[in-house]
């Protein structure tokens, strides 16, 4: 490695998109497979951030406008770092990957593109994703790829808050009124079919032993920790069939196209513009 940013990444100190862009410029570039893996992680965070941003001015209380907005900003930060690293492998930018890819080129899991629904459904989705990401990043910090490890080291500190925020709301809703409990149960039931896809291994993961985190290895600790939250909330894991998935291969639900249309319209209408 060369350059100040590359040195900082090696020391586990660099984790912003700007740091990574500078390191890429200095010669720290991901392989094609590593870039594909980083793009998966970035896409998950980017699409979920878009979903959560919708709640600003719509959340049930002002404090939640701020909380969900801040969580969305954290996720955008994670997405920028992962997508900047991925883009460098293909002589592109983070904006190229965020704004100028077609729907089938995104590699996000189905769960992050699902509609917000009511507040309880959003919290159910956030519970699943934040607990999954916490387990993922807690292992990715040991990746042999120093850039991925550095991004994970920063992200895990923020995801710890995301995890606590969602768990507290599950308890509050489930143990609140009869109506809030009903909505929390319904939210979990609607979200749970999309959980299984998060833990599926595939050929890319097999090719990145030591670099990527094997999703299937996260299922047991995820189930145990989620089980503790649900038990405290006097809830059960929904008994529902899983969805067919396919987001990692570019096969998405009908919902992603609408998210991208809103997210990408300005950049596509004014390509190259800056402000």
N, C-alpha and C positions, 0 to 999 in steps of 0.2 A: 504494500500500500504506500501511497505517497500523498502528500498534502495534509493540511491541518485537520480537515474534516475526516479524512480516512483514518488518521491517527486517533481521533476522538472516538470513532466507531470501534476501532480495535480495542480501545480502553473501556468500551461500554458506556460512553458518555453522549454520543450523538444519536439523536432519534427524531429530529424534525425533518420535514421534507427538504428544507433548504440545505441542511447538513448532508443529507443523502445525495441530493442533486450535485453538490460540490464534490462529494466523494466519487460519484459516478464520472464526473468531468475529469477527475484526477486519475481515473482508471479502475475504480472499484465497481465492477459490473457483474450482474448475476448471469448465470448460465440460463439457457432457454427454459429448462425445467424449473429451476429456482424462480425465475420470473413468472412462470405460469402459477406456481404455488403462491407467490406473493400477491399476484393478481386476485386469486381466490379470496385471500384474507382481506385485501383492500375492497373488493366488491361487496363482501358481506357488510363491512362497516359503512361503506358509502351509501348503499341502498337503505340500510336501517336508519342512518342519519337523516335521509330524505323523509322517511316515514315519520320519524319522531319530530322533525321540524314542523310538521303540520299542526302539532298541538300548541305551538306558540300562539297565544291569544284565545285558545280553545280549551285549555286544560280546566279541570274543575275548580282550581283555585290559583291565585296569582303565583304562589310559591312554586307550583308545578309547571307553570309557564317557564319559569326560570330554570327549574331542575331539568326538565326534559330538553329544553334548549341547550343547556350546558352539556348534557349527555350527548346530544347530537353533535355539538362542536367537538367534544372529545373524539367521537367516532370519525368525524371528518378528518381530524388530525391523524388518526391511525391510518385511515384510507389514503391520505396524501403520502404518508411515508411509504406504505407498501406499494402504492401505484407508481410513485416516483422511482423506486428501486426496480420494479418490474419494467417500467417504460424505458429505463436506461439500457436494458438488454437489447431493445429493438430500435434504438435511436429515436425514441418518441418522448413525450412529456406526460406528466400526470394528467394534464388537461386533454391530451389526445385520447387517453384511455377512458377518462370520465365522460367526455362530451361527444366523442366522435366514433364510438363503437356502436354497432347495431345490437339489438336485443340478444340475438343468438351468440354474440361474442362475450357476453357477461357470464361470469362463473359464480355468481352468488347462489346461496342455498335458497330454497323456496320460502323458508320461514320468514326471511327478512323482507320479502316483497309482498307478503300478505297484507290486506287492508288493516288499518288501525282498528276499525270497529269502535266499540265504546272504550272508555278508559280502562275498564277491567281487562278487556281483550288485549289492549296494548301492554298492560302490565304483565299479563301472562306470557306474551311473546318476549318481553324484556327479561322476565325471570329466566326463561329458557336460554336465551342468547347470552345474557351476561354470565350465567353460571357456566355455560359451555366455553365462552371466551376466556374466563378466568382460568379454567383448567388447561385450556390450550396454551395461553401465554405463560402460565407458570412452568410449562415444560419447554416452550419455545425459547426461553431464556438460555437454555443449554444447547441450542442449535450450534452445529459446527459452522454455520454461516453467521459471521459476526454482525452483519447488518440486520438480519432477521432477529437475532438475539437482542440487539440494542433496541430495536423498535418494541419488542415484546416487554423488555424491562421497563420502558416508559409506560406502555399501554396497561400493564397489569395493575399499576398503582391507580389508574383511573377506573378500570373495570371493577376493581374492588368496591369502589363507591357505587357503580352502576348495580352491582350485585346486591349490596345492602339496601339500596333504594327500592329495588323491585321486591325484595323479600319483605321489607317493612310494609309496603303497600298491599301485598298479598295477605298478610296478617290483618291489616286494618280493614280490608274489604271483606275477607272471609269471616272475620269475627265481629263485624259491624252489624248492620241491619239485615233483615231478611232479604231485602232487595239487593243490597251490595253483595251479599253472599251468593245469591242466585247468579248475579252477573259474573262473579269471580269463577264460579263453577263452569258457567257457559264459556267464559273466555279460555279457560284451560282446555275444555273439550274441543274448541275450535282450533286451538294452536297445536295440540298434541300430535295430530297426524304428521306434522312436519318435523318432529324431533328426530326421527330415525335417520333422516338424510345426513344430519350433521356428523354422524358417527360411522359413515361408510368409508372403508378404505378403497383405493383404486390403484391403477397402474402407476399414476404419477407419484403417489405416496410411496409405493414400492421402490421407485427409482431414486427416492430422496432419503434413504435411510441415514439417520444422523442429522439430517438437515430439517426435514419436515417432522411434524408431530403426527403419529399414527392416530387417526380419529377414533378407531375402535378401542384404543387403550384408555380413552377418556370416559367411556360409557359407565363403567362401574363407579368411579368417584362422583361423576355427575349424578347418577341415580341416587347414591347415598346422600349427597348434600341436598338435592332437591327434595328427597324423601323427608329429610329433617324439617325443612320449611313447611311442606304440606302437612306433616304430622302435627306441627305446632299450630297450623291454621285449621286443623281438624278437617282436612281435605284428603282425597285419595287421588292417586295417579289415574287419569282417565283411561277407561278401557275402550279404546277406539282403534280401528285399523289404520295403518300408516299410509301415507301418500306414496305415489310411485317415484317422486323425486326427479332428479335429472338436471338440476341447476348447475352442477359442476361440469356437465357436458354441454351446457348451453340450451337445454330444454327447459323452458320456464313456464310458469302459469300465465294466465291471461293478464295478470295484474302488473307485471314488470313493465310492459310497454307503456302503460299510463304514467308510471313513475318516471321513466326515461323521457317521455314527451315533455313533461313539466320541467325536469332537471336540465335537459339539453337544449331547450328551444332557444334561449338567448345566445348561447355560444354558436349554435348552428345558423342563426339568423345574422350574426355579426362575427364571422370567423376571423380570428386574429385580433379582435378588439381587446383593449385593456382599460382598466379604470382603477 
